[in-house]
């Protein structure tokens, strides 16, 4: 094992889910950038390295203003590619933030990168959006493009239905072709394996058993009254009628109540912070209530030691919904680390 830790810089870091996963995998966090002021409050509660708060466009010289790192991570804003959004893709300014990630990679030239986004990115605009991203990565930046989709309950031992697109790339290997038909964790033999050594060696994480029960992450004690739907609440009757299975987790979906019948928590969304819409709902022995912000963070794989600052619940729900599943990131980060340390002489 290398005595000097590999370094990471994080773009669109949010509250640091990707950062935490890389830190748990043995990387050294050097810098992060985040625009949302309240997310920055949460980030600073939990990390002590350099946080550049503000618009990424204002970081004119990434090498001087941020710093060189071995790996760049980017959870660039996903709304433009989300099935919940307007599907504008690169015509939406938020989608164009991918090109800021490309600018950082081009100038800093890390050994590798990790991109994370919503599952729909892989199919948006009949595949045209992901093709633009791939062409940029492979042909303009000369990095490999290894794309895969992992769900939290299958790859992170976290009982939440949360599938996300992940893209890994290694420097100088733009000519590498990844076969997405390969099984997770399967190693292929390429004629040019030596030329594209890092990419050829990289293995997509395999499925693991889900051993964590959703109710393991739910506090059995009575919560504050504000989380409960009282008898007088306008939705109480409809919730009471629909929520017949005390072991299921439900969601209020504007006009109906949806039960998650797969036995896991429904996907947490950023709009949980806008009036409570989409916050998962349970029936405990005290009544019908929303999951608390802390419980939502637990369903993203954040440990109990992760600090939640004194900001309003709306901000915390939004932060949880925008976050990544930490254990999934950790598994990907461990593989990136393994490959980079194995090929130190090459890179």
Helices and strands as residue ranges (DSSP letters): E 7-11, H 17-24, E 28-34, H 37-46, E 50-53, G 56-58, H 62-65, E 71-74, G 79-81, G 89-91, H 97-108, E 112-118, G 119-122, G 124-127, H 128-135, I 136-140, E 146-151, H 152-155, E 163-170, H 197-201, G 214-217, G 225-227, H 236-242, E 249-252, E 257-260, G 270-273, E 280-284, E 287-290, H 293-298, H 313-322, H 326-342
